[in-house]
Amino acid sequence: MNQWIATLLLSLATSSLLAATPSDTNLSAKERNVTVPTQQELAKQQQELEKKRRYEQKRNATIRELRNNIALSDKELERDSIWTKKYSSYLTYIAVKKDLVHLQEKIDKLTKSGESIEDSDTIDSLLAKKKLLTDQIELLKGHGKTPFASLLQPEEIEEYPKIENPIEIFSGLSFIKRMHEMYASYVNREDEMRTLIVHLRNKVKNYEKLSQLDALKSPEEQQAYRAAKKQLKKFERTLETLELTDELYKKRIEAIEVEINKDIETQLVELANIVTVIVVLLIIFFLAKLVARKYLVDNERFYMINKVINFINFLLIFFVLLFAYIDNASYIVTVLGFASAGIAIAMKDWFMSILGWMVIVLGGSIHTGDRVRVDKDGMLYVGDVLDISLLRITILEDITLTTYKHNRRAGRIIFIPNNYVFTSMIANYSHASLKTVWDGIDITITFDSNHKKALHIAKEITRKYSKGYTDITRKQLNKLRNQYNLKNTNVEPRIFSFIEPNGVQISSWYLTNAYATLTLRSTISTEILDAFLAESDITIAYPTQKLYLSNSDKDLHMGEVETL
């Protein structure tokens, strides 16, 4: 390259010498006043040209790099950002507003100049364009002087919830989480603005370097440079506002969070106290159950005491919770007083069942394990009491005489509402430690039978098989004398005779197990039947007919019907 430049300079010098006129060749160098460059001067010129060439190359490379950097900054700024969109709308608003001003000036000028047809058409066209621009300004009205007003304003914090019970603790924690999310969203906007400002500063810095290199010659680049500086200034002022608002917003959130945490702490302390009281109540009632189990031998009594303890325990815990979280107890009492009438009507059966449960438990008329009979609307149920809850009595239907004569089925679980003790007939076959009931067997013999002998046989048989139950009942009735006014305590079997249309009816009554009446009834019935059949002067009567035949007219006539 250096040799090529030297050769070029030498050829230029030679050409200048050869271009001289013939007369000039005869003149001396001094007379011609031509300075012939020396080799050293040629080398120096060569160095200057090389230096200039390298400078131009470096300058051009720098300019290309700066413009590439500007293009990269523009690419980053053109990313999907709410800030750049708002600013773009703001610039559009400014441009449309300027166009509208210029348009109005043209309209005013044409209006003053004359009223030719051509001017009228032009004015109409300009007025139509003015309407379009006015509509655009109305749409962009919110992006005028304060394009970032909606973004600078953080999301409004609602009135924070008052924590007045443990359940609202979750609402408080959820509200704190929501506030942190709102603050994080605002911080993200602030970070996004910082990122845009970094790109804008780089863009402006690159434009400044281009200006120093005297590379901003095109009007487009100069306009872009001025627009970038204006946008940077706008964004920097916006960032200052964001940082100030961020600080205030953060302090407000922290203050609200402190208040909510204070309320949560208060509720946790109160909850701990309530839990302590409930645990103490549970321990006390558990010890009461242990004492009842130890000193009450009768399982039925223990069951009832256990039910009462559970109910009182539940009631106390309910009132502890009720008065712990009701600020104005008199207010709730007043409300309940006004609502009691409607509640009593709407939930009559429910309240009556609770009242019936109290009557059953406190009165002791029915206990678990008792055999009871319920008569309601023609339906009969006999069974053993499995449970007495707050609303109903649960009984297991057993095979009894009622089952045999009426229902023809057994084994069902029957639920009897407690309010039936006020409206229906409930019979207890095993009340107050009595486990026996009277049962009777009726057998009819003919009129000509030895009814006295039949009475004696029936009495001996019933006495033989019911002796154990008779002795048990006698002891139980003696215990009940202190509780009830007992007039007749005769427990021996009772035998009666009655005249019926078809004979003499022997009615045998005896005491039997309330839970197994059919078993003893079957045994005594078969024994009496066998004993009567073994006697020749005792005939069991049953409906019969006698036919009288008359041969007088060779006709068969139905005679009088006798029932034996």
ZAMARGU-4260 file (C-alpha; in steps of 0.2 Angstrom, whole numbers, plus 5000, padded with zeros to 4 digits):
<rodrens>
0) 5000/5000/5000 | 5014/5012/5005 | 5024/5008/4988 | 5008/5011/4979 | 5005/5028/4987
5) 5024/5033/4984 | 5023/5028/4965 | 5007/5038/4964 | 5015/5054/4971 | 5031/5051/4960
10) 5020/5049/4944 | 5011/5065/4948 | 5027/5075/4950 | 5034/5068/4934 | 5018/5072/4925
15) 5019/5090/4931 | 5037/5091/4924 | 5033/5084/4907 | 5018/5095/4905 | 5029/5110/4905
20) 5032/5120/4889 | 5048/5117/4878 | 5054/5134/4883 | 5052/5130/4901 | 5064/5115/4899
25) 5079/5126/4894 | 5076/5137/4910 | 5084/5132/4927 | 5075/5126/4941 | 5077/5142/4950
30) 5070/5152/4935 | 5055/5140/4933 | 5051/5143/4952 | 5046/5125/4953 | 5049/5115/4970
35) 5052/5097/4967 | 5047/5087/4983 | 5060/5077/4990 | 5059/5059/4996 | 5057/5064/5014
40) 5043/5076/5010 | 5034/5063/4999 | 5035/5051/5014 | 5028/5064/5026 | 5014/5067/5014
45) 5011/5048/5013 | 5010/5047/5032 | 4997/5062/5032 | 4986/5053/5019 | 4987/5037/5029
50) 4983/5045/5045 | 4968/5054/5037 | 4962/5038/5029 | 4963/5028/5045 | 4954/5042/5054
55) 4940/5041/5041 | 4939/5023/5043 | 4938/5024/5062 | 4925/5038/5061 | 4914/5028/5049
60) 4915/5012/5060 | 4911/5023/5075 | 4896/5031/5066 | 4890/5014/5061 | 4892/5007/5078
65) 4883/5022/5086 | 4868/5020/5074 | 4867/5001/5077 | 4867/5005/5096 | 4853/5018/5093
70) 4843/5005/5082 | 4845/4992/5097 | 4839/5005/5109 | 4824/5009/5098 | 4821/4990/5097
75) 4821/4989/5116 | 4810/5004/5118 | 4797/4997/5105 | 4794/4982/5116 | 4777/4979/5123
80) 4777/4992/5137 | 4763/5002/5145 | 4774/5017/5147 | 4779/5018/5129 | 4761/5016/5123
85) 4755/5030/5134 | 4769/5041/5128 | 4765/5037/5110 | 4747/5041/5113 | 4753/5058/5121
90) 4764/5062/5106 | 4749/5058/5094 | 4738/5069/5105 | 4751/5084/5103 | 4753/5081/5084
95) 4734/5080/5081 | 4732/5096/5092 | 4745/5105/5081 | 4737/5099/5065 | 4720/5106/5072
100) 4727/5123/5075 | 4735/5124/5058 | 4719/5118/5050 | 4709/5131/5059 | 4721/5144/5053
105) 4718/5139/5035 | 4699/5139/5038 | 4700/5157/5045 | 4711/5162/5030 | 4700/5155/5017
110) 4685/5162/5025 | 4692/5180/5025 | 4699/5178/5007 | 4683/5176/4998 | 4668/5166/4995
115) 4671/5158/4978 | 4664/5141/4974 | 4682/5133/4975 | 4685/5141/4992 | 4668/5135/4998
120) 4672/5117/4993 | 4689/5118/5001 | 4682/5125/5017 | 4669/5111/5018 | 4683/5098/5016
125) 4694/5107/5029 | 4679/5107/5041 | 4676/5088/5038 | 4694/5085/5042 | 4693/5097/5057
130) 4678/5086/5064 | 4689/5070/5062 | 4703/5078/5071 | 4692/5084/5085 | 4685/5067/5087
135) 4703/5060/5088 | 4707/5073/5102 | 4692/5068/5112 | 4698/5050/5111 | 4715/5055/5116
140) 4709/5068/5129 | 4716/5057/5144 | 4734/5057/5136 | 4736/5076/5136 | 4746/5086/5149
145) 4747/5071/5161 | 4749/5055/5150 | 4755/5045/5165 | 4742/5050/5177 | 4734/5033/5178
150) 4750/5024/5179 | 4757/5035/5193 | 4742/5033/5204 | 4744/5016/5213 | 4729/5004/5216
155) 4718/5011/5229 | 4719/5001/5246 | 4701/4997/5252 | 4696/4999/5270 | 4706/4985/5279
160) 4695/4972/5288 | 4693/4973/5307 | 4698/4956/5315 | 4685/4953/5328 | 4685/4934/5328
165) 4697/4920/5324 | 4689/4916/5307 | 4692/4934/5301 | 4711/4931/5304 | 4711/4922/5287
170) 4703/4938/5279 | 4716/4949/5287 | 4730/4938/5280 | 4722/4938/5263 | 4721/4957/5264
175) 4740/4958/5268 | 4744/4947/5254 | 4733/4957/5242 | 4742/4973/5247 | 4759/4966/5244
180) 4753/4960/5227 | 4747/4978/5223 | 4764/4985/5229 | 4774/4973/5219 | 4764/4978/5204
185) 4768/4996/5207 | 4786/4992/5209 | 4786/4982/5193 | 4780/4998/5184 | 4794/5008/5192
190) 4807/4995/5187 | 4800/4995/5170 | 4802/5014/5169 | 4820/5013/5175 | 4824/5000/5161
195) 4816/5012/5148 | 4826/5027/5155 | 4842/5017/5154 | 4839/5013/5135 | 4834/5031/5132
200) 4850/5038/5140 | 4860/5026/5129 | 4851/5032/5114 | 4853/5050/5119 | 4872/5047/5123
205) 4874/5039/5106 | 4866/5054/5097 | 4877/5066/5106 | 4892/5056/5100 | 4886/5057/5083
210) 4884/5075/5085 | 4902/5077/5090 | 4907/5067/5075 | 4897/5079/5064 | 4886/5065/5058
215) 4869/5072/5062 | 4867/5080/5045 | 4850/5073/5040 | 4834/5082/5047 | 4827/5065/5052
220) 4841/5061/5063 | 4841/5078/5071 | 4822/5077/5074 | 4825/5060/5082 | 4839/5067/5093
225) 4828/5081/5100 | 4813/5069/5102 | 4824/5057/5112 | 4830/5070/5124 | 4812/5076/5126
230) 4806/5059/5130 | 4821/5056/5142 | 4817/5072/5151 | 4798/5067/5153 | 4803/5049/5159
235) 4815/5055/5172 | 4802/5067/5179 | 4790/5053/5179 | 4802/5042/5188 | 4805/5055/5202
240) 4786/5055/5205 | 4786/5036/5205 | 4799/5035/5218 | 4791/5047/5229 | 4774/5039/5227
245) 4782/5022/5230 | 4789/5027/5247 | 4772/5034/5253 | 4763/5019/5246 | 4775/5007/5255
250) 4773/5017/5272 | 4754/5016/5270 | 4755/4997/5267 | 4767/4995/5282 | 4755/5005/5293
255) 4740/4995/5288 | 4749/4978/5290 | 4755/4983/5308 | 4737/4987/5312 | 4731/4970/5305
260) 4745/4960/5313 | 4740/4969/5330 | 4722/4963/5328 | 4727/4946/5323 | 4739/4945/5338
265) 4724/4950/5350 | 4713/4937/5342 | 4726/4924/5344 | 4728/4928/5363 | 4709/4928/5365
270) 4708/4912/5356 | 4721/4904/5367 | 4712/4909/5382 | 4696/4902/5375 | 4704/4886/5371
275) 4712/4885/5388 | 4694/4887/5396 | 4687/4874/5384 | 4701/4862/5388 | 4698/4865/5407
280) 4679/4862/5405 | 4683/4846/5395 | 4695/4840/5409 | 4682/4844/5422 | 4668/4835/5414
285) 4679/4820/5409 | 4683/4818/5428 | 4665/4819/5431 | 4662/4805/5420 | 4675/4795/5428
290) 4667/4798/5445 | 4650/4793/5438 | 4657/4777/5431 | 4666/4773/5447 | 4651/4776/5459
295) 4636/4772/5447 | 4634/4753/5446 | 4618/4754/5435 | 4623/4756/5417 | 4607/4764/5413
300) 4609/4778/5426 | 4627/4780/5420 | 4621/4782/5402 | 4609/4795/5407 | 4621/4805/5418
305) 4634/4804/5404 | 4621/4812/5392 | 4617/4826/5404 | 4636/4829/5407 | 4638/4830/5388
310) 4624/4842/5386 | 4629/4853/5400 | 4647/4853/5393 | 4641/4858/5376 | 4630/4871/5383
315) 4644/4879/5393 | 4656/4879/5378 | 4642/4887/5367 | 4640/4901/5379 | 4659/4904/5381
320) 4660/4906/5362 | 4644/4916/5361 | 4649/4929/5374 | 4668/4929/5369 | 4664/4936/5352
325) 4648/4946/5354 | 4653/4964/5359 | 4635/4969/5364 | 4627/4954/5372 | 4611/4965/5376
330) 4609/4968/5357 | 4609/4950/5353 | 4597/4947/5367 | 4585/4960/5360 | 4586/4953/5343
335) 4583/4936/5349 | 4568/4943/5359 | 4560/4950/5343 | 4564/4935/5333 | 4559/4922/5346
340) 4540/4922/5340 | 4545/4918/5322 | 4558/4905/5328 | 4546/4897/5340 | 4533/4895/5325
345) 4545/4890/5312 | 4555/4878/5323 | 4540/4872/5335 | 4544/4854/5333 | 4562/4856/5335
350) 4560/4866/5352 | 4546/4854/5358 | 4558/4839/5355 | 4572/4848/5365 | 4559/4851/5379
355) 4553/4833/5378 | 4571/4827/5379 | 4573/4838/5395 | 4557/4830/5402 | 4563/4812/5398
360) 4580/4815/5406 | 4575/4825/5421 | 4559/4815/5424 | 4567/4799/5422 | 4552/4791/5413
365) 4562/4783/5400 | 4579/4776/5400 | 4590/4767/5387 | 4587/4749/5388 | 4569/4751/5393
370) 4556/4741/5383 | 4543/4754/5377 | 4527/4754/5366 | 4523/4769/5355 | 4505/4771/5349
375) 4503/4785/5336 | 4489/4787/5323 | 4484/4768/5324 | 4502/4762/5322 | 4510/4752/5336
380) 4528/4749/5339 | 4536/4739/5353 | 4555/4738/5356 | 4570/4742/5366 | 4577/4760/5368
385) 4594/4761/5360 | 4597/4780/5362 | 4589/4796/5368 | 4596/4810/5359 | 4592/4829/5359
390) 4579/4827/5346 | 4573/4808/5345 | 4572/4792/5354 | 4579/4777/5344 | 4571/4760/5348
395) 4575/4743/5341 | 4558/4733/5336 | 4558/4716/5344 | 4546/4701/5341 | 4532/4703/5354
400) 4513/4700/5355 | 4510/4717/5346 | 4522/4711/5332 | 4512/4694/5331 | 4495/4702/5330
405) 4497/4719/5321 | 4514/4722/5312 | 4519/4705/5307 | 4537/4711/5305 | 4551/4716/5317
410) 4569/4721/5318 | 4567/4738/5312 | 4575/4754/5319 | 4561/4766/5324 | 4565/4784/5327
415) 4552/4793/5339 | 4553/4812/5340 | 4554/4817/5358 | 4539/4829/5357 | 4529/4813/5356
420) 4529/4812/5375 | 4517/4827/5375 | 4505/4821/5360 | 4506/4802/5360 | 4504/4787/5371
425) 4521/4780/5376 | 4520/4765/5388 | 4536/4759/5397 | 4536/4740/5401 | 4552/4741/5412
430) 4551/4758/5421 | 4560/4761/5437 | 4569/4744/5438 | 4553/4734/5435 | 4557/4721/5422
435) 4541/4711/5423 | 4524/4714/5416 | 4507/4705/5418 | 4502/4694/5403 | 4486/4684/5401
440) 4480/4668/5392 | 4462/4665/5388 | 4455/4647/5385 | 4436/4644/5383 | 4428/4627/5389
445) 4410/4621/5386 | 4396/4625/5398 | 4395/4607/5404 | 4414/4606/5408 | 4421/4606/5426
450) 4425/4624/5427 | 4431/4624/5445 | 4444/4610/5441 | 4449/4620/5425 | 4452/4635/5436
455) 4463/4625/5448 | 4473/4617/5434 | 4476/4634/5426 | 4481/4642/5443 | 4494/4629/5447
460) 4502/4629/5430 | 4504/4648/5429 | 4510/4648/5447 | 4523/4635/5443 | 4530/4644/5428
465) 4529/4662/5434 | 4536/4659/5452 | 4553/4667/5448 | 4546/4682/5440 | 4533/4684/5455
470) 4547/4684/5468 | 4557/4697/5458 | 4542/4708/5456 | 4538/4707/5474 | 4555/4714/5479
475) 4555/4727/5465 | 4538/4734/5471 | 4544/4735/5489 | 4558/4746/5483 | 4546/4757/5474
480) 4535/4760/5490 | 4546/4775/5494 | 4544/4783/5477 | 4526/4779/5473 | 4510/4776/5482
485) 4506/4758/5479 | 4489/4752/5484 | 4489/4734/5477 | 4505/4724/5478 | 4498/4707/5475
490) 4510/4698/5463 | 4502/4680/5463 | 4495/4673/5447 | 4476/4678/5445 | 4464/4666/5437
495) 4446/4672/5432 | 4431/4664/5424 | 4419/4673/5412 | 4403/4667/5404 | 4404/4669/5385
500) 4392/4665/5371 | 4401/4650/5367 | 4406/4643/5384 | 4416/4648/5400 | 4431/4658/5397
505) 4446/4654/5409 | 4458/4669/5409 | 4475/4666/5417 | 4486/4681/5422 | 4504/4680/5428
510) 4520/4690/5429 | 4533/4687/5415 | 4549/4695/5409 | 4545/4711/5399 | 4558/4706/5386
515) 4552/4688/5383 | 4533/4688/5385 | 4530/4676/5370 | 4542/4663/5377 | 4533/4660/5394
520) 4516/4663/5385 | 4519/4649/5373 | 4525/4637/5387 | 4510/4640/5398 | 4498/4639/5384
525) 4504/4622/5379 | 4504/4616/5397 | 4486/4621/5400 | 4480/4614/5384 | 4488/4597/5388
530) 4481/4597/5405 | 4463/4601/5399 | 4464/4588/5386 | 4469/4575/5399 | 4454/4578/5409
535) 4438/4569/5404 | 4426/4581/5412 | 4434/4597/5403 | 4430/4600/5385 | 4438/4614/5376
540) 4425/4624/5367 | 4426/4631/5349 | 4412/4637/5337 | 4402/4622/5331 | 4386/4619/5321
545) 4372/4606/5323 | 4361/4600/5309 | 4343/4593/5312 | 4336/4582/5298 | 4317/4580/5295
550) 4310/4566/5283 | 4292/4572/5284 | 4292/4579/5267 | 4307/4570/5260 | 4316/4587/5261
555) 4332/4592/5270 | 4330/4607/5280 | 4343/4617/5289 | 4339/4617/5308 | 4344/4628/5322
560) 4362/4632/5323 | 4370/4630/5339 | 4387/4637/5344 | 4396/4627/5356
</rodrens>
